[in-house]
């Protein structure tokens, strides 16, 4: 079952080094309960070889990509997964309804929905990790279109290559936003284990400028 880690929810809400009031704690619990009943998780992924070029570009599937950030992230990988995950449209409906009566409640749905989407991504990541571990490989951190210098326009390629609309009900707006909003696309590299594989935020070259790498205990 997809869950919303409460520490993650509080982090998305901006609680760092402080605790919410009893009223807010109760609201968070109620919103999480409603979300657990409303979400319809879905995901799709495919594995492709990756080819690196001396000019800092890469070939993945039928794409020729220029991105220093993704190049650093995938360097040394022999394959890369393209993934798409969503918790479905239920969260968006709850947010819209809450916005009419309580923006605080809408913010909690936003935060809890993001935490649930992250949990789904982690579960898919683990499924892929187990698969690659059998081949003696480890995974690099997820790297999404729009992050760092990786063009957001690649969302169209994800849509096309993964057939996201049919496989998990994700569509794109004209401005490349995903619907449902709590959806995530990402590249995940697979490389032969060298005995000292970095994982998660610690392996990401962009982490110094990323507010989401913050992991102080609340």
N, C-alpha and C positions, 0 to 999 in steps of 0.2 A: 504494500500500500504506500502510495506517495505521501510524504509527510512534510510539514513545514517546521524546520528547526527553529525553535523560539529565539535562540540567540541570533540566528540569521534575520528573523523578522524584526527584532529590536535593532539590529544593525542597519537594515534598510530604512527603518523609521528614524534613525539618527540618534538612538540611545547609545552613547559611548561613555562608559564610566558612571552611568546613572541608571536608576531603575524606574520603570513606569509606575504610575499610581495604581491603586487597587482597581479603580474604575477602568483604567486603560488595560490592565491585565485581564480583567473580565471581558472587555471588548475584544481583545486579541483572541482569547480562547473561543469566544462565540463565532468570530469571523473564520477562524481556522476550521471549526466544526462545520460551518456552512460550506466552506470551500471543499472540504473532504467529500461532501455529498454531491457537489456540483461538477467536479473536474472529471474529464474523460481523457486520460493520458494516451498519447500516441507518439510513435517515433519511427524513423527509418534511417538506415545507414548503409553505405557501400564502401568497399575498399578498392583503392587504385594505386598503381605504382606512381612514384614521384621521380622526376628527372630534374636535376639541377644543372644550370648553365653558368659559365664563367662570368657572365654579365650580371649575375645576381637575380636572374629570373628562374622560374620553375614551370614545369609542365605537369598538370594534374588532370586526369581524365582528358577532356579535349580543350582544357583551358591553358593559356600561357599567362602566368601571373608575375607581376613585378611588385614585390613588397619586402622591404628589408626585415621587418618584424617577423613575417611568416617564414622568410628564408632562414633567419636565425633559429626560429622555433623548430623547424623541420630538418635543419642541417644534420646529416648523418642517418636520416630515416630512409628506409627502402620502400615504404608504403605509407599511404595516408588515408584516413577515413573521412568521408564527408557525412555529417550527421545532421538530422533535424529532429527536434523534440518539441512537443506542445502539451499543455495540460488541458487544452480544449477551450471552447467559448464560454463555459460557465462562469469563469472568473470575471470576464468582461461584463457579463450581464449583471453580476452582483455589484461590480464597481459602478456601473451606470445607475442602478437603482439607489445605491447609497449616496451618490453625488446629489440626489434630489433633496435628501433629508439630513445628511451628516457627512461633511467632507473628511472628518476625522475617521469615520468608519470606512470611507472610500480609500483613504490612505492606508489603513490596515489591510484591506483587501488587496491593494496594490503590493504591499510589502510581503504579505503571506503568499500571494500568488507567485511573486518572484522567487521566494524561498522554495516553493513547491516545484517550480520549473527547474530550479537548480538541483533539487533532489532527484528529479527525473533524469536530468543530464548526468548526474553522478552515477545513477543506476545503469544507464546505458554505457557510460564510461567503464564501469566495472565489468559489464558483460563483454565488452570489447577487450578489456585487459586480460580476462581469463582466457579468451580465445587466442590472443597474441602470446600470452605466457607459455602456452603449449608449444609455440614455435621458438621459444627462447628470446622473445622480444619484450620491450617495455614501451610504455606510451609517453608521449610528450603532452604538455598541458593543452587544453582546448584553445583554439584561436578562431575568433569569429569575424566575419565580414563587418567592416566599420570600426574595428578595433585597431588602434595604432594607425599604420599607413595602409592597411588592407582595405581596398575599395569596397564600399557598401554595395556598389553595383553588382558585385559577385552574387548577391542574393538571387538575381535572375538566373544565374547559372545553377545555383543550388535548386531552385524551383524546377528547372528543366531536367537536370541530371538525376535528381532524386524523385522526380514526379511527386513533389510534396503535397500538392492539392489532392491527388488520388490516394496517396499512401497514408497521410496523416491529417488531411483537412486544412492545411496551411495555404493561405493565399497572400499576395502582395498588393499593397496600395501603389498608386502612381509615384509616391515618394519613398517606396521601398520598405515601408513598415510592414511587419508581418501581422496577419490576422489569423487566429487569435493573437492578442498582444503578448501573452505569456508563452512565447515560442522562442526557440534558440536554434541557430545553425552554427556549425563549427567544423573546422578541420582538426583532426587528431592524428598526429604522426606516430608511426610504429618503427622502432629502431632496435637493432640487436643489443642486448644487455651488455654493458661494459663493466658491470659490478659496482657502479657508483651512479646509478640513474637518479636524476633529480625528478621530483614530482611536484605537481600543483603550482602554486604561486612562486615557490622558490626557484623554479626553472624558467620563469617568464621574464624576458628581457624588458618588458614594459611595466613590471610590477611597481617600480619606484614612483610612477605617476598615476597609479590606479588606486582609487579610493576603496575598491572592493577587495584589495589584498590585506586590508586591516583585519587583524585577528586577535586583538587584545581581548582578554576575558571580560565579560560584562558583569 
